[in-house]
Amino acid sequence: MKVSVLGYGTVGFGVCSMLEKAPGLELVSVLVRPGKADKPFKVTSIDEIVNDPEVEAVVEVMGGVEPAYSYVSAALAAGKHAVTSNKALVAAHGPELAKLAKEKGVGFLFSAACGGAVPFLHNLALAVESDRILSLGGILNGTTNFMLDSMQRSGMDYADALKEAQALGYAEADPTADVSGLDALRKIMLACAVAYDKLPCEGFSLEGIESVTAADVAHFQSKGLVLRLVVRGGESEDGKLYAFVQPVLLSASSPEASVLKNFNMAKYRGENAGDIVLIGQGAGRYPTASAVVRDLSDIVHGRREMMKPDCVRVAADNSVCECRYYVRLPADLADALPFAEKELDGALCRGVTEALAVTDMHARVKALRAGGAAVFFAAMEE
Ligand SMILES: NC(=O)c1ccc[n+]([C@@H]2O[C@H](COP(=O)([O-])OP(=O)(O)OC[C@H]3O[C@@H](n4cnc5c(N)ncnc54)[C@H](OP(=O)(O)O)[C@@H]3O)[C@@H](O)[C@H]2O)c1
């Protein structure tokens, strides 16, 4: 299959290198910005690719929603298969692209957009053909996992852990999407769409790791607990979709606690298959490129869909899930939450709440923070 790659950055370069040796795949051209076409295979206009009858598939690895959406739409409309690593694109326009691909009888796959090399969506798309998926989740952001692991293992504070992650290339100069949990949220949105044909598009509960301190982590360690940023998704018995991201305190023996450095761990529970757990590198040039090339090979072997063309957008309803929450907040707010147990620690109160709906807890903390309180919270592992 003859392939054009849109974007020649970290992932794009990796895909082009892998295509040199990938059986059944051949690189035709690469889209670069005007002024950067310093080799014959580099082109600067999407029209050259869309109108090239030789090109059978495009790989979009530019990032962002536009012009990626216009370019991928144009390629699909021209009867070319499309593969992307771009979670922002699929979260924003996945249903439209899946529908267009179906109409044109071509493939649209996006494994690399969720979990890098970890074949999460790849396996999930196969699993839904024969099993009901009961729940989804795991650790889908390597940057935050690296930072929490560093804080846990070396006692460093949040700012130093972030600096270290940036120095090693695991965190971007603007780390907001990672540390706020948005990156992980987009990934669980895609996993929900693959598992349930429903793309959650609002009603999310999102808490990142920005509020955690070295003192918090030392406190968890003294209790044998490990902190991780965890995503959860699923469908309740009455068909309500839930999707949320929050820090979770785990026992040292839980599978998520064993995920170190910048690794990802994706898991799903099938009604018949039971728990399936996948661990691997969630980002990086070649791990991500490997997922792109796997999707291209899948297309060569006849796979066309990852998201169904009739996938609908729905609001998430996280009131269907309850957790007990560990909370650290100012001592004068010790009565602000329904604590089952609590202790005063100087000017701070640390405690564990009664079971609360995820939506309820996130809203309560938002209100406390709006009043100026510094609050950290994490769900207790069930
Ligand atoms: N890096 C990872 O580990 C990783 C992992 C999983 C998924 N992803 C996803 O993969 C995508 C690409 O990530 P990346 O890390 O490879 O980004 P990157 O290093 O910034 O590469 C993107 C490339 O696309 C080029 N580009 C952007 N818009 C363009 C346009 N309109 N025309 C031509 N070229 C254009 C950029 O050029 P300029 O530099 O001139 O802007 C850059 O060379 C993103 O959606 C990202 O979320 C990345």
The ligand as a MOL file (V3000), in Angstrom:
LIG
                    3D

  0  0  0     0  0            999 V3000
M  V30 BEGIN CTAB
M  V30 COUNTS 48 52 0 0 0
M  V30 BEGIN ATOM
M  V30 1 N 5.2250 12.5720 20.3230 0
M  V30 2 C 4.5940 11.5540 20.8980 0
M  V30 3 O 5.1770 10.7850 21.6660 0
M  V30 4 C 3.1580 11.2740 20.5710 0
M  V30 5 C 2.5350 10.1540 21.1340 0
M  V30 6 C 1.2130 9.8660 20.8170 0
M  V30 7 C 0.5220 10.7100 19.9760 0
M  V30 8 N 1.1350 11.8200 19.4840 0 CHG=1
M  V30 9 C 0.3580 12.6900 18.6040 0
M  V30 10 O 0.9330 12.6700 17.3010 0
M  V30 11 C 0.7610 13.9460 16.6850 0
M  V30 12 C 2.1200 14.4780 16.2720 0
M  V30 13 O 2.9210 14.5960 17.4150 0
M  V30 14 P 4.4840 14.9280 17.3090 0
M  V30 15 O 5.0280 14.7430 18.6780 0
M  V30 16 O 5.1090 14.1940 16.1660 0 CHG=-1
M  V30 17 O 4.4280 16.4970 16.9730 0
M  V30 18 P 5.5690 17.3840 16.3330 0
M  V30 19 O 6.9170 16.8430 16.6790 0
M  V30 20 O 5.2740 18.8000 16.6850 0
M  V30 21 O 5.3680 17.1500 14.7730 0
M  V30 22 C 4.2960 17.6940 14.0460 0
M  V30 23 C 4.8490 18.0760 12.6990 0
M  V30 24 O 3.7770 18.4300 11.8470 0
M  V30 25 C 4.1370 19.6560 11.2130 0
M  V30 26 N 2.9390 20.3670 10.8340 0
M  V30 27 C 1.9860 20.8980 11.6470 0
M  V30 28 N 1.0430 21.5030 10.9190 0
M  V30 29 C 1.4200 21.3780 9.6210 0
M  V30 30 C 0.8650 21.8090 8.3980 0
M  V30 31 N -0.2690 22.5030 8.3660 0
M  V30 32 N 1.5040 21.4830 7.2530 0
M  V30 33 C 2.6560 20.7820 7.2830 0
M  V30 34 N 3.2490 20.3380 8.4180 0
M  V30 35 C 2.6270 20.6390 9.5730 0
M  V30 36 C 4.9390 20.4120 12.2390 0
M  V30 37 O 5.7070 21.4160 11.6410 0
M  V30 38 P 6.1750 22.6950 12.5110 0
M  V30 39 O 7.1670 22.1440 13.5080 0
M  V30 40 O 6.7450 23.6050 11.5060 0
M  V30 41 O 4.9450 23.2260 13.2060 0
M  V30 42 C 5.7930 19.2680 12.7860 0
M  V30 43 O 6.9250 19.0300 11.9810 0
M  V30 44 C 0.0260 14.8240 17.7100 0
M  V30 45 O -1.3500 14.7490 17.4570 0
M  V30 46 C 0.3380 14.1430 19.0380 0
M  V30 47 O -0.6670 14.3480 20.0250 0
M  V30 48 C 2.4350 12.1090 19.7400 0
M  V30 END ATOM
M  V30 BEGIN BOND
M  V30 1 1 1 2
M  V30 2 2 2 3
M  V30 3 1 2 4
M  V30 4 1 4 5
M  V30 5 2 4 48
M  V30 6 2 5 6
M  V30 7 1 6 7
M  V30 8 2 7 8
M  V30 9 1 8 9
M  V30 10 1 8 48
M  V30 11 1 9 10
M  V30 12 1 9 46
M  V30 13 1 10 11
M  V30 14 1 11 12
M  V30 15 1 11 44
M  V30 16 1 12 13
M  V30 17 1 13 14
M  V30 18 2 14 15
M  V30 19 1 14 16
M  V30 20 1 14 17
M  V30 21 1 17 18
M  V30 22 2 18 19
M  V30 23 1 18 20
M  V30 24 1 18 21
M  V30 25 1 21 22
M  V30 26 1 22 23
M  V30 27 1 23 24
M  V30 28 1 23 42
M  V30 29 1 24 25
M  V30 30 1 25 26
M  V30 31 1 25 36
M  V30 32 1 26 27
M  V30 33 1 26 35
M  V30 34 2 27 28
M  V30 35 1 28 29
M  V30 36 1 29 30
M  V30 37 2 29 35
M  V30 38 1 30 31
M  V30 39 2 30 32
M  V30 40 1 32 33
M  V30 41 2 33 34
M  V30 42 1 34 35
M  V30 43 1 36 37
M  V30 44 1 36 42
M  V30 45 1 37 38
M  V30 46 2 38 39
M  V30 47 1 38 40
M  V30 48 1 38 41
M  V30 49 1 42 43
M  V30 50 1 44 45
M  V30 51 1 44 46
M  V30 52 1 46 47
M  V30 END BOND
M  V30 END CTAB
M  END
